[in-house]
Amino acid sequence: MSRRPIVGGNWKTNPEKVADLESKIANINACDTTNCDVYVCPSPLHMGLVYDKFTKGAKVTPQNCNFKGCGAYTGEMAADQFASMGIEWCLIGHSERRGEFGLPTPAESSDLLATKLAYLLEKGIKCVLAIGEPLPVREKGVEAVLAFCIEQLKPCLPHLDAAKVVIAYEPVWSIGTGVTATPAQAQETHKAIRDWIAKEKSAECAAAIRIQYGGSANAKNAPELSACPDIDGFLVGGASLKPEFAEIVAAIAKAKMPLSAQFEAVYKKSGLVPHPTIKGALATPATVLTRRFDEQYKKSGLVAHPTIKGAFVVSDAAWRDASPAGSAMAAVRASRPGSAKPEKA
Protein backbone atom coordinates (compact mmCIF):
# COMPACT_ATOMS: atom_id res chain seq x y z
CA MET A 1 0.00 0.00 0.00
CA SER A 2 1.24 3.46 -0.87
CA ARG A 3 1.31 5.75 2.18
CA ARG A 4 1.66 9.50 1.74
CA PRO A 5 4.82 10.62 3.58
CA ILE A 6 4.57 13.04 6.48
CA VAL A 7 7.30 15.19 8.05
CA GLY A 8 6.93 17.18 11.25
CA GLY A 9 9.12 19.85 12.79
CA ASN A 10 9.22 20.03 16.59
CA TRP A 11 10.50 23.44 17.64
CA LYS A 12 10.23 22.48 21.32
CA THR A 13 10.98 25.64 23.38
CA ASN A 14 12.60 27.52 20.51
CA PRO A 15 13.41 30.12 19.32
CA GLU A 16 14.34 32.39 22.19
CA LYS A 17 13.48 35.64 20.43
CA VAL A 18 10.20 36.55 18.78
CA ALA A 19 12.19 38.33 16.08
CA ASP A 20 13.58 34.95 14.99
CA LEU A 21 10.18 33.49 14.23
CA GLU A 22 10.05 35.03 10.75
CA SER A 23 13.05 33.04 9.53
CA LYS A 24 11.76 29.82 11.12
CA ILE A 25 8.39 30.30 9.42
CA ALA A 26 10.20 30.90 6.11
CA ASN A 27 11.98 27.55 6.48
CA ILE A 28 8.63 25.79 6.71
CA ASN A 29 7.09 27.79 3.87
CA ALA A 30 10.02 26.79 1.66
CA CYS A 31 8.81 23.17 1.73
CA ASP A 32 7.12 21.65 -1.29
CA THR A 33 4.06 19.89 0.14
CA THR A 34 2.83 18.55 -3.20
CA ASN A 35 3.78 14.96 -2.37
CA CYS A 36 4.35 15.13 1.38
CA ASP A 37 2.32 16.26 4.39
CA VAL A 38 4.11 18.73 6.67
CA TYR A 39 3.34 19.86 10.19
CA VAL A 40 5.16 22.07 12.68
CA CYS A 41 5.02 22.14 16.48
CA PRO A 42 5.77 25.66 17.74
CA SER A 43 6.31 26.32 21.43
CA PRO A 44 3.02 26.92 23.28
CA LEU A 45 4.00 30.55 23.87
CA HIS A 46 4.54 31.18 20.15
CA MET A 47 1.71 29.09 18.73
CA GLY A 48 -0.77 31.96 18.71
CA LEU A 49 1.73 34.14 16.84
CA VAL A 50 2.43 31.72 14.02
CA TYR A 51 -0.59 29.44 13.57
CA ASP A 52 -1.87 31.40 10.54
CA LYS A 53 1.50 32.21 8.97
CA PHE A 54 2.16 28.99 7.05
CA THR A 55 1.29 29.37 3.38
CA LYS A 56 2.27 26.06 1.73
CA GLY A 57 -0.10 23.70 3.49
CA ALA A 58 1.95 22.96 6.61
CA LYS A 59 -0.26 22.20 9.61
CA VAL A 60 0.33 23.82 13.00
CA THR A 61 0.45 21.08 15.63
CA PRO A 62 0.50 21.86 19.37
CA GLN A 63 3.02 19.93 21.45
CA ASN A 64 0.48 18.83 24.05
CA CYS A 65 -3.12 19.13 25.21
CA ASN A 66 -5.33 18.32 28.16
CA PHE A 67 -8.25 15.88 28.11
CA LYS A 68 -10.90 17.93 29.92
CA GLY A 69 -11.56 20.80 27.54
CA CYS A 70 -11.83 24.47 28.44
CA GLY A 71 -12.20 25.60 32.03
CA ALA A 72 -10.12 25.87 35.19
CA TYR A 73 -7.07 23.98 33.95
CA THR A 74 -4.09 26.26 34.50
CA GLY A 75 -1.21 25.80 32.09
CA GLU A 76 -3.16 23.56 29.71
CA MET A 77 -4.52 23.74 26.17
CA ALA A 78 -7.80 22.25 24.94
CA ALA A 79 -8.91 20.66 21.67
CA ASP A 80 -11.87 23.05 21.51
CA GLN A 81 -9.39 25.94 21.39
CA PHE A 82 -7.47 24.17 18.61
CA ALA A 83 -10.62 23.74 16.55
CA SER A 84 -11.55 27.41 16.86
CA MET A 85 -8.13 28.32 15.45
CA GLY A 86 -8.40 25.89 12.54
CA ILE A 87 -5.78 23.58 14.05
CA GLU A 88 -6.19 19.98 12.86
CA TRP A 89 -3.35 18.08 14.56
CA CYS A 90 -1.79 17.64 18.01
CA LEU A 91 1.42 15.92 19.16
CA ILE A 92 1.30 13.81 22.34
CA GLY A 93 3.60 11.32 24.03
CA HIS A 94 6.95 12.88 23.23
CA SER A 95 9.69 11.37 25.37
CA GLU A 96 10.30 14.74 26.96
CA ARG A 97 6.77 14.51 28.35
CA ARG A 98 7.15 10.82 29.24
CA GLY A 99 9.82 11.64 31.83
CA GLU A 100 12.90 12.67 29.85
CA PHE A 101 13.09 16.24 31.17
CA GLY A 102 15.50 15.13 33.87
CA LEU A 103 13.35 17.12 36.30
CA PRO A 104 11.21 15.97 39.22
CA THR A 105 8.01 16.45 37.23
CA PRO A 106 5.47 13.62 36.91
CA ALA A 107 5.92 11.60 33.74
CA GLU A 108 2.92 11.20 31.47
CA SER A 109 1.89 7.55 31.52
CA SER A 110 0.77 5.56 28.50
CA ASP A 111 -2.69 5.26 30.08
CA LEU A 112 -2.92 9.05 30.36
CA LEU A 113 -1.85 9.41 26.74
CA ALA A 114 -4.51 6.92 25.64
CA THR A 115 -7.07 9.12 27.40
CA LYS A 116 -5.72 12.18 25.60
CA LEU A 117 -5.76 10.35 22.26
CA ALA A 118 -9.40 9.33 22.69
CA TYR A 119 -10.31 12.90 23.69
CA LEU A 120 -8.56 14.44 20.67
CA LEU A 121 -10.18 12.05 18.21
CA GLU A 122 -13.58 12.66 19.74
CA LYS A 123 -13.07 16.38 19.19
CA GLY A 124 -12.09 15.85 15.56
CA ILE A 125 -8.36 16.52 16.05
CA LYS A 126 -5.89 14.16 14.39
CA CYS A 127 -2.94 12.99 16.46
CA VAL A 128 0.79 12.30 16.24
CA LEU A 129 1.56 9.74 18.96
CA ALA A 130 5.24 9.53 19.89
CA ILE A 131 6.85 6.38 21.29
CA GLY A 132 10.44 5.21 21.75
CA GLU A 133 12.94 3.40 23.93
CA PRO A 134 15.95 4.52 26.03
CA LEU A 135 19.48 3.30 25.31
CA PRO A 136 19.59 0.46 27.89
CA VAL A 137 16.60 -1.12 26.16
CA ARG A 138 18.09 -0.71 22.68
CA GLU A 139 21.27 -2.45 23.84
CA LYS A 140 19.21 -5.56 24.61
CA GLY A 141 18.12 -5.94 20.99
CA VAL A 142 15.05 -5.45 18.82
CA GLU A 143 12.88 -7.85 20.85
CA ALA A 144 13.37 -5.68 23.95
CA VAL A 145 12.75 -2.52 21.91
CA LEU A 146 9.51 -3.91 20.52
CA ALA A 147 8.36 -5.04 23.98
CA PHE A 148 9.01 -1.53 25.33
CA CYS A 149 7.14 0.17 22.47
CA ILE A 150 4.25 -2.30 22.74
CA GLU A 151 3.73 -1.30 26.35
CA GLN A 152 3.47 2.32 25.19
CA LEU A 153 1.06 1.43 22.38
CA LYS A 154 -1.19 -1.08 24.15
CA PRO A 155 -3.48 1.42 25.90
CA CYS A 156 -3.83 3.36 22.61
CA LEU A 157 -4.53 0.31 20.44
CA PRO A 158 -8.36 0.67 20.48
CA HIS A 159 -8.00 4.21 19.16
CA LEU A 160 -5.51 3.57 16.36
CA ASP A 161 -7.10 4.84 13.16
CA ALA A 162 -4.76 5.09 10.19
CA ALA A 163 -6.67 8.07 8.79
CA LYS A 164 -6.38 10.05 12.03
CA VAL A 165 -3.29 8.82 13.89
CA VAL A 166 0.40 8.92 12.97
CA ILE A 167 2.96 7.06 15.09
CA ALA A 168 6.29 8.81 15.60
CA TYR A 169 8.94 6.30 16.65
CA GLU A 170 11.77 8.18 18.34
CA PRO A 171 14.58 6.23 19.96
CA VAL A 172 15.19 8.34 23.07
CA TRP A 173 18.93 7.74 22.97
CA SER A 174 19.22 9.48 19.59
CA ILE A 175 17.10 12.58 20.25
CA GLY A 176 19.29 15.66 20.12
CA THR A 177 22.48 13.62 20.45
CA GLY A 178 23.48 13.58 16.80
CA VAL A 179 23.48 9.78 16.99
CA THR A 180 20.98 8.31 14.57
CA ALA A 181 19.71 4.76 14.39
CA THR A 182 21.11 3.06 11.31
CA PRO A 183 18.63 2.61 8.46
CA ALA A 184 18.68 -1.13 9.20
CA GLN A 185 17.86 -0.54 12.88
CA ALA A 186 15.11 1.94 12.07
CA GLN A 187 13.55 -0.29 9.40
CA GLU A 188 13.69 -3.33 11.65
CA THR A 189 11.89 -1.50 14.46
CA HIS A 190 9.28 0.11 12.19
CA LYS A 191 8.49 -3.24 10.59
CA ALA A 192 8.21 -4.92 14.00
CA ILE A 193 5.75 -2.24 15.15
CA ARG A 194 3.72 -2.59 11.95
CA ASP A 195 3.65 -6.39 12.27
CA TRP A 196 2.42 -6.10 15.86
CA ILE A 197 -0.38 -3.74 14.80
CA ALA A 198 -1.36 -6.19 12.04
CA LYS A 199 -1.59 -8.98 14.59
CA GLU A 200 -3.32 -7.07 17.40
CA LYS A 201 -5.46 -4.56 15.46
CA SER A 202 -5.84 -5.43 11.78
CA ALA A 203 -3.79 -5.95 8.65
CA GLU A 204 -5.61 -3.02 7.04
CA CYS A 205 -4.67 -0.62 9.84
CA ALA A 206 -1.06 -1.82 9.84
CA ALA A 207 -0.73 -1.38 6.09
CA ALA A 208 -2.20 2.13 6.12
CA ILE A 209 -0.90 3.71 9.31
CA ARG A 210 2.07 6.03 8.88
CA ILE A 211 5.10 5.55 11.13
CA GLN A 212 7.62 8.39 11.30
CA TYR A 213 11.22 8.12 12.40
CA GLY A 214 12.58 10.71 14.84
CA GLY A 215 15.94 11.14 16.46
CA SER A 216 18.52 13.44 14.89
CA ALA A 217 16.99 13.20 11.42
CA ASN A 218 18.59 15.70 9.05
CA ALA A 219 19.15 16.47 5.38
CA LYS A 220 22.22 14.23 5.24
CA ASN A 221 20.66 11.03 6.54
CA ALA A 222 17.11 11.57 5.26
CA PRO A 223 17.61 10.07 1.76
CA GLU A 224 18.96 6.76 3.08
CA LEU A 225 16.33 6.50 5.81
CA SER A 226 13.62 7.41 3.29
CA ALA A 227 14.53 4.36 1.22
CA CYS A 228 13.34 2.07 4.04
CA PRO A 229 9.90 0.69 3.10
CA ASP A 230 8.36 1.04 6.57
CA ILE A 231 9.59 4.58 7.27
CA ASP A 232 6.87 6.99 6.20
CA GLY A 233 8.39 10.27 7.32
CA PHE A 234 10.26 12.07 10.07
CA LEU A 235 9.65 13.97 13.27
CA VAL A 236 12.52 16.44 13.12
CA GLY A 237 13.94 18.37 16.05
CA GLY A 238 16.88 20.75 15.65
CA ALA A 239 16.98 20.56 11.86
CA SER A 240 13.40 21.86 11.68
CA LEU A 241 14.72 25.25 12.79
CA LYS A 242 17.08 25.37 9.79
CA PRO A 243 16.67 25.78 6.02
CA GLU A 244 17.65 22.13 5.54
CA PHE A 245 14.16 21.13 6.73
CA ALA A 246 12.90 21.62 3.16
CA GLU A 247 15.56 19.19 1.94
CA ILE A 248 14.31 16.53 4.35
CA VAL A 249 10.78 16.96 3.03
CA ALA A 250 12.04 16.77 -0.56
CA ALA A 251 14.05 13.60 0.17
CA ILE A 252 11.12 11.58 1.52
CA ALA A 253 8.71 12.97 -1.09
CA LYS A 254 11.04 11.81 -3.86
CA ALA A 255 11.63 8.40 -2.30
CA LYS A 256 7.95 7.68 -1.68
CA MET A 257 6.52 9.22 -4.85
CA PRO A 258 3.95 6.75 -6.29
CA LEU A 259 4.30 5.56 -9.86
CA SER A 260 1.33 7.66 -10.93
CA ALA A 261 3.01 10.82 -9.62
CA GLN A 262 6.33 9.81 -11.20
CA PHE A 263 4.56 9.39 -14.55
CA GLU A 264 2.87 12.77 -14.10
CA ALA A 265 6.24 14.44 -13.45
CA VAL A 266 7.80 12.85 -16.54
CA TYR A 267 4.70 13.65 -18.58
CA LYS A 268 4.87 17.34 -17.67
CA LYS A 269 8.50 17.53 -18.76
CA SER A 270 7.92 15.63 -22.01
CA GLY A 271 5.74 18.24 -23.67
CA LEU A 272 3.24 15.53 -24.68
CA VAL A 273 -0.52 16.09 -24.64
CA PRO A 274 -3.50 13.69 -24.60
CA HIS A 275 -4.16 12.18 -28.03
CA PRO A 276 -7.20 13.86 -29.62
CA THR A 277 -8.90 10.58 -30.59
CA ILE A 278 -7.17 7.64 -28.85
CA LYS A 279 -8.15 7.43 -25.17
CA GLY A 280 -5.18 7.03 -22.82
CA ALA A 281 -2.62 7.74 -25.55
CA LEU A 282 -0.28 10.70 -25.74
CA ALA A 283 0.81 12.74 -28.73
CA THR A 284 3.21 15.49 -29.64
CA PRO A 285 1.42 18.87 -29.56
CA ALA A 286 0.56 20.39 -32.93
CA THR A 287 2.61 23.45 -32.07
CA VAL A 288 5.68 21.29 -31.58
CA LEU A 289 5.05 19.41 -34.81
CA THR A 290 4.59 22.70 -36.68
CA ARG A 291 7.83 24.04 -35.27
CA ARG A 292 9.71 20.87 -36.18
CA PHE A 293 8.21 20.92 -39.70
CA ASP A 294 9.19 24.56 -40.14
CA GLU A 295 12.75 23.74 -39.09
CA GLN A 296 12.97 20.83 -41.54
CA TYR A 297 11.25 22.84 -44.25
CA LYS A 298 13.84 25.62 -43.98
CA LYS A 299 16.68 23.08 -44.25
CA SER A 300 15.15 21.15 -47.16
CA GLY A 301 15.38 23.73 -49.90
CA LEU A 302 11.69 23.29 -50.72
CA VAL A 303 9.44 26.18 -51.62
CA ALA A 304 5.69 26.51 -51.82
CA HIS A 305 4.25 25.20 -55.11
CA PRO A 306 3.16 28.19 -57.24
CA THR A 307 -0.29 26.73 -58.06
CA ILE A 308 -1.06 23.71 -55.81
CA LYS A 309 -2.01 24.80 -52.31
CA GLY A 310 -0.18 22.90 -49.57
CA ALA A 311 2.33 21.33 -51.97
CA PHE A 312 6.06 21.98 -52.20
CA VAL A 313 8.64 21.87 -54.96
CA VAL A 314 12.42 21.96 -55.02
CA SER A 315 13.70 25.48 -55.47
CA ASP A 316 16.01 26.29 -58.35
CA ALA A 317 18.77 27.07 -55.87
CA ALA A 318 18.43 23.69 -54.14
CA TRP A 319 18.23 21.84 -57.45
CA ARG A 320 21.26 23.67 -58.82
CA ASP A 321 23.28 22.85 -55.73
CA ALA A 322 22.18 19.22 -55.75
CA SER A 323 23.37 18.21 -59.26
CA PRO A 324 25.24 19.42 -62.41
CA ALA A 325 22.06 18.85 -64.42
CA GLY A 326 20.15 21.07 -62.10
CA SER A 327 22.81 23.73 -62.38
CA ALA A 328 22.72 23.55 -66.21
CA MET A 329 18.93 23.70 -66.30
CA ALA A 330 18.93 26.72 -64.05
CA ALA A 331 21.38 28.42 -66.37
CA VAL A 332 19.16 27.68 -69.38
CA ARG A 333 16.15 29.11 -67.60
CA ALA A 334 18.06 32.20 -66.66
CA SER A 335 19.15 32.77 -70.28
CA ARG A 336 15.57 32.86 -71.59
CA PRO A 337 14.25 36.31 -72.40
CA GLY A 338 12.25 37.82 -69.55
CA SER A 339 13.27 35.15 -67.08
CA ALA A 340 14.11 36.05 -63.53
CA LYS A 341 17.65 35.89 -62.33
CA PRO A 342 18.66 32.56 -60.89
CA GLU A 343 18.10 32.24 -57.16
CA LYS A 344 21.16 32.57 -55.04
CA ALA A 345 21.88 29.63 -52.79
SVG drawing of the C-alpha trace seen along z (x, -y; Angstrom):
<svg xmlns="http://www.w3.org/2000/svg" viewBox="-16 -41 44 52">
<polyline fill="none" stroke="black" stroke-width="0.4" points="0.0,0.0 1.2,-3.5 1.3,-5.7 1.7,-9.5 4.8,-10.6 4.6,-13.0 7.3,-15.2 6.9,-17.2 9.1,-19.9 9.2,-20.0 10.5,-23.4 10.2,-22.5 11.0,-25.6 12.6,-27.5 13.4,-30.1 14.3,-32.4 13.5,-35.6 10.2,-36.6 12.2,-38.3 13.6,-35.0 10.2,-33.5 10.0,-35.0 13.1,-33.0 11.8,-29.8 8.4,-30.3 10.2,-30.9 12.0,-27.6 8.6,-25.8 7.1,-27.8 10.0,-26.8 8.8,-23.2 7.1,-21.6 4.1,-19.9 2.8,-18.6 3.8,-15.0 4.4,-15.1 2.3,-16.3 4.1,-18.7 3.3,-19.9 5.2,-22.1 5.0,-22.1 5.8,-25.7 6.3,-26.3 3.0,-26.9 4.0,-30.5 4.5,-31.2 1.7,-29.1 -0.8,-32.0 1.7,-34.1 2.4,-31.7 -0.6,-29.4 -1.9,-31.4 1.5,-32.2 2.2,-29.0 1.3,-29.4 2.3,-26.1 -0.1,-23.7 2.0,-23.0 -0.3,-22.2 0.3,-23.8 0.5,-21.1 0.5,-21.9 3.0,-19.9 0.5,-18.8 -3.1,-19.1 -5.3,-18.3 -8.3,-15.9 -10.9,-17.9 -11.6,-20.8 -11.8,-24.5 -12.2,-25.6 -10.1,-25.9 -7.1,-24.0 -4.1,-26.3 -1.2,-25.8 -3.2,-23.6 -4.5,-23.7 -7.8,-22.2 -8.9,-20.7 -11.9,-23.1 -9.4,-25.9 -7.5,-24.2 -10.6,-23.7 -11.6,-27.4 -8.1,-28.3 -8.4,-25.9 -5.8,-23.6 -6.2,-20.0 -3.3,-18.1 -1.8,-17.6 1.4,-15.9 1.3,-13.8 3.6,-11.3 6.9,-12.9 9.7,-11.4 10.3,-14.7 6.8,-14.5 7.1,-10.8 9.8,-11.6 12.9,-12.7 13.1,-16.2 15.5,-15.1 13.4,-17.1 11.2,-16.0 8.0,-16.4 5.5,-13.6 5.9,-11.6 2.9,-11.2 1.9,-7.5 0.8,-5.6 -2.7,-5.3 -2.9,-9.1 -1.9,-9.4 -4.5,-6.9 -7.1,-9.1 -5.7,-12.2 -5.8,-10.4 -9.4,-9.3 -10.3,-12.9 -8.6,-14.4 -10.2,-12.0 -13.6,-12.7 -13.1,-16.4 -12.1,-15.9 -8.4,-16.5 -5.9,-14.2 -2.9,-13.0 0.8,-12.3 1.6,-9.7 5.2,-9.5 6.8,-6.4 10.4,-5.2 12.9,-3.4 16.0,-4.5 19.5,-3.3 19.6,-0.5 16.6,1.1 18.1,0.7 21.3,2.4 19.2,5.6 18.1,5.9 15.1,5.5 12.9,7.8 13.4,5.7 12.8,2.5 9.5,3.9 8.4,5.0 9.0,1.5 7.1,-0.2 4.3,2.3 3.7,1.3 3.5,-2.3 1.1,-1.4 -1.2,1.1 -3.5,-1.4 -3.8,-3.4 -4.5,-0.3 -8.4,-0.7 -8.0,-4.2 -5.5,-3.6 -7.1,-4.8 -4.8,-5.1 -6.7,-8.1 -6.4,-10.0 -3.3,-8.8 0.4,-8.9 3.0,-7.1 6.3,-8.8 8.9,-6.3 11.8,-8.2 14.6,-6.2 15.2,-8.3 18.9,-7.7 19.2,-9.5 17.1,-12.6 19.3,-15.7 22.5,-13.6 23.5,-13.6 23.5,-9.8 21.0,-8.3 19.7,-4.8 21.1,-3.1 18.6,-2.6 18.7,1.1 17.9,0.5 15.1,-1.9 13.5,0.3 13.7,3.3 11.9,1.5 9.3,-0.1 8.5,3.2 8.2,4.9 5.7,2.2 3.7,2.6 3.7,6.4 2.4,6.1 -0.4,3.7 -1.4,6.2 -1.6,9.0 -3.3,7.1 -5.5,4.6 -5.8,5.4 -3.8,5.9 -5.6,3.0 -4.7,0.6 -1.1,1.8 -0.7,1.4 -2.2,-2.1 -0.9,-3.7 2.1,-6.0 5.1,-5.6 7.6,-8.4 11.2,-8.1 12.6,-10.7 15.9,-11.1 18.5,-13.4 17.0,-13.2 18.6,-15.7 19.1,-16.5 22.2,-14.2 20.7,-11.0 17.1,-11.6 17.6,-10.1 19.0,-6.8 16.3,-6.5 13.6,-7.4 14.5,-4.4 13.3,-2.1 9.9,-0.7 8.4,-1.0 9.6,-4.6 6.9,-7.0 8.4,-10.3 10.3,-12.1 9.7,-14.0 12.5,-16.4 13.9,-18.4 16.9,-20.7 17.0,-20.6 13.4,-21.9 14.7,-25.3 17.1,-25.4 16.7,-25.8 17.6,-22.1 14.2,-21.1 12.9,-21.6 15.6,-19.2 14.3,-16.5 10.8,-17.0 12.0,-16.8 14.0,-13.6 11.1,-11.6 8.7,-13.0 11.0,-11.8 11.6,-8.4 8.0,-7.7 6.5,-9.2 4.0,-6.8 4.3,-5.6 1.3,-7.7 3.0,-10.8 6.3,-9.8 4.6,-9.4 2.9,-12.8 6.2,-14.4 7.8,-12.9 4.7,-13.6 4.9,-17.3 8.5,-17.5 7.9,-15.6 5.7,-18.2 3.2,-15.5 -0.5,-16.1 -3.5,-13.7 -4.2,-12.2 -7.2,-13.9 -8.9,-10.6 -7.2,-7.6 -8.1,-7.4 -5.2,-7.0 -2.6,-7.7 -0.3,-10.7 0.8,-12.7 3.2,-15.5 1.4,-18.9 0.6,-20.4 2.6,-23.5 5.7,-21.3 5.0,-19.4 4.6,-22.7 7.8,-24.0 9.7,-20.9 8.2,-20.9 9.2,-24.6 12.8,-23.7 13.0,-20.8 11.3,-22.8 13.8,-25.6 16.7,-23.1 15.1,-21.1 15.4,-23.7 11.7,-23.3 9.4,-26.2 5.7,-26.5 4.3,-25.2 3.2,-28.2 -0.3,-26.7 -1.1,-23.7 -2.0,-24.8 -0.2,-22.9 2.3,-21.3 6.1,-22.0 8.6,-21.9 12.4,-22.0 13.7,-25.5 16.0,-26.3 18.8,-27.1 18.4,-23.7 18.2,-21.8 21.3,-23.7 23.3,-22.9 22.2,-19.2 23.4,-18.2 25.2,-19.4 22.1,-18.9 20.1,-21.1 22.8,-23.7 22.7,-23.6 18.9,-23.7 18.9,-26.7 21.4,-28.4 19.2,-27.7 16.1,-29.1 18.1,-32.2 19.2,-32.8 15.6,-32.9 14.2,-36.3 12.3,-37.8 13.3,-35.1 14.1,-36.0 17.7,-35.9 18.7,-32.6 18.1,-32.2 21.2,-32.6 21.9,-29.6"/>
</svg>
